[in-house]
Structures are given as C-alpha cells and as structure tokens.
Amino acid sequence: MKLILEQWRHFINEQKSFTDREKIALVIFGEAGGESLLGKKAVLHVAMNRSKHDNKSLLDIMENSGQFSILNNNTYEDLYKKTQKDDMQKKAYAESLEVVDDPGDDVTGGSTHYLTTKLYYAKKTSWANYDKNRCWAPMVEIGKHVFGIEMGTYPLEPGGLKCVYKYKKDENGELIKIYRPDRVPARHDFGKHPKK
C-alpha cells in the first residue's frame, strides 16, 4: 500500500515537459483559442515578425514579460490542462499545433502587435489611442483582434507607412514629439483598416 501511495504522489506531482512546438502552440491557444484558423495564424505571425526584427527566438518573444499576456498568470501546464477540458478546446489546441507546423503567408501585413477589438474600439489602452504618443498603425482586423505595427520601433518595408510626429513645446519649453494621426494613410485611420 505504501508503494502505491508513493507512486500516486509521484504521478500527481510530475510535471509534463513540453517541446518548443507545444509551448508555441499553447501560447497561440491561450491568446486565440476561440478564433478561426486565420486568427490563430495571425497571432503566430505577430511573434514571427517580432522575432525577425529583434533577432530572438519565438519563445523568447512570447515569454518576454508582459508581451503575450496569457503567460502573465498561466504556466504551460495550466494552459495544457485547459486544452483537455472538452472537445472544442482539444480542437482549438490541435489547430494551434497545425498553425505552428504550417503558418502560411503573413495575413497581418507585417504586424508586430495586436489587441482585442473591445479594447481597440473603447480606446482604453495606449495602443488604441494616438494621443498617448504611441506610434502604432492598425493594419487589419481578424476576428476579435486588431493587428498593427509599432512604427517607432519596428521598420516597415520600403515605401511603407512612416511614423509621423509633430513637435510641441512642453511647460518647460522642451520640444516633445507627438504622433500625428492625420498623417497616417486613410485605411489605417481609426476603424478603417480592412477586416478579414
């Protein structure tokens, strides 16, 4: 009996080890599990675009603090348990694995960030509010996410959008940069990006 109890304790305390492929799929599942296959691909492409520009691995990008928020309060083990809850979750995880294996073409227009449409249209984050001095151009809306490029940090393709500022003096007489949304091409203005 003692041996059986020891084996059971070992079993319930044993942590599953995950491959890099599984970890990436779990992040996609956590961020876009309720989205279409296209929505899941878009999340992966954001990480891939940042990975290319920052010269870091996909997991380095995803595990960077505060970037892919699903990892803020969840471990990979937590996410994996969620994938096993029911058939819909299992299907969403299987699709996430499929996306890792075959991401296809970038459907985000080179996007480096995304946020929910709820936050975007409510303008409750600096990413959704040009007045907060973020240089961000929304590129495309897919499902319940808006994808865009942080132009001040990530270079765009030749002939692409430029990050345009105006300069203003603050109360101390120092020049400060303020983003000029009026200089962003119309299709990237608020709510006018294409939907997929």
ZAMARGU-4260 file (C-alpha; in steps of 0.2 Angstrom, whole numbers, plus 5000, padded with zeros to 4 digits):
<rodrens>
0) 5000/5000/5000 | 5014/5012/5004 | 5022/5009/4987 | 5006/5013/4978 | 5004/5029/4988
5) 5022/5034/4984 | 5019/5030/4965 | 5002/5040/4966 | 5011/5055/4974 | 5025/5054/4961
10) 5012/5054/4947 | 5002/5069/4953 | 5017/5079/4956 | 5026/5075/4940 | 5025/5090/4928
15) 5023/5087/4909 | 5038/5093/4899 | 5034/5102/4883 | 5043/5104/4867 | 5046/5121/4859
20) 5032/5117/4846 | 5020/5113/4860 | 5024/5129/4870 | 5022/5140/4855 | 5005/5131/4851
25) 4999/5133/4869 | 5003/5152/4868 | 4993/5153/4852 | 4979/5143/4860 | 4979/5154/4875
30) 4979/5170/4865 | 4967/5165/4851 | 4959/5148/4856 | 4942/5155/4852 | 4947/5162/4835
35) 4947/5155/4817 | 4962/5146/4810 | 4966/5163/4802 | 4965/5172/4818 | 4977/5159/4826
40) 4989/5161/4811 | 4989/5180/4814 | 4994/5178/4832 | 5009/5167/4827 | 5014/5180/4813
45) 5015/5194/4826 | 5028/5184/4836 | 5037/5179/4820 | 5038/5197/4814 | 5045/5202/4830
50) 5057/5188/4831 | 5063/5193/4813 | 5066/5211/4818 | 5073/5208/4836 | 5083/5193/4831
55) 5076/5182/4845 | 5068/5165/4845 | 5049/5164/4845 | 5049/5158/4863 | 5060/5172/4869
60) 5047/5184/4861 | 5032/5175/4868 | 5040/5173/4885 | 5045/5191/4887 | 5036/5199/4902
65) 5020/5207/4898 | 5020/5203/4879 | 5009/5188/4877 | 4998/5191/4892 | 4992/5173/4893
70) 5008/5169/4901 | 5007/5183/4914 | 4996/5172/4925 | 4997/5154/4917 | 5010/5141/4916
75) 5012/5130/4901 | 5005/5116/4912 | 4989/5127/4916 | 4986/5130/4898 | 4988/5112/4893
80) 4975/5107/4906 | 4963/5120/4898 | 4966/5111/4881 | 4959/5095/4888 | 4943/5101/4896
85) 4932/5097/4881 | 4931/5093/4863 | 4931/5112/4857 | 4947/5115/4867 | 4955/5100/4861
90) 4951/5105/4843 | 4957/5123/4846 | 4974/5116/4853 | 4975/5104/4838 | 4973/5119/4826
95) 4986/5129/4836 | 4998/5114/4833 | 4994/5114/4815 | 4997/5133/4813 | 5015/5130/4821
100) 5018/5117/4808 | 5012/5127/4793 | 5010/5146/4797 | 5007/5150/4779 | 5009/5168/4772
105) 5008/5183/4784 | 4990/5189/4785 | 4994/5203/4796 | 5003/5215/4784 | 5019/5214/4795
110) 5010/5217/4811 | 5021/5217/4827 | 5006/5219/4840 | 4988/5216/4842 | 4974/5219/4855
115) 4956/5214/4856 | 4943/5224/4846 | 4935/5228/4863 | 4950/5237/4869 | 4954/5245/4852
120) 4936/5252/4850 | 4935/5258/4868 | 4952/5267/4866 | 4956/5261/4884 | 4974/5257/4880
125) 4989/5267/4873 | 4989/5255/4858 | 4972/5261/4854 | 4974/5280/4857 | 4985/5290/4846
130) 4986/5304/4859 | 4996/5293/4871 | 5011/5296/4860 | 5012/5278/4853 | 5017/5277/4835
135) 5005/5262/4830 | 4996/5259/4814 | 4982/5247/4814 | 4983/5236/4799 | 4970/5223/4799
140) 4956/5216/4810 | 4954/5197/4811 | 4940/5190/4822 | 4941/5199/4839 | 4958/5206/4837
145) 4966/5221/4828 | 4983/5219/4822 | 4996/5233/4819 | 5014/5239/4818 | 5023/5249/4831
150) 5031/5260/4818 | 5043/5269/4831 | 5051/5253/4835 | 5049/5241/4820 | 5055/5246/4802
155) 5042/5244/4788 | 5045/5238/4771 | 5052/5251/4759 | 5038/5263/4753 | 5028/5258/4768
160) 5020/5269/4782 | 5031/5282/4790 | 5030/5286/4809 | 5025/5305/4808 | 5026/5316/4823
165) 5023/5334/4826 | 5034/5344/4839 | 5027/5354/4853 | 5035/5363/4867 | 5030/5357/4885
170) 5028/5368/4900 | 5047/5368/4902 | 5050/5374/4885 | 5057/5357/4879 | 5052/5350/4862
175) 5042/5334/4863 | 5036/5323/4849 | 5018/5320/4847 | 5011/5307/4835 | 5001/5314/4820
180) 4986/5303/4816 | 4981/5315/4802 | 4997/5309/4793 | 4993/5291/4793 | 4985/5285/4776
185) 4966/5284/4777 | 4965/5265/4778 | 4975/5265/4794 | 4964/5278/4802 | 4953/5273/4817
190) 4941/5259/4812 | 4945/5260/4793 | 4958/5245/4792 | 4952/5230/4782 | 4943/5216/4790
195) 4946/5198/4787
</rodrens>
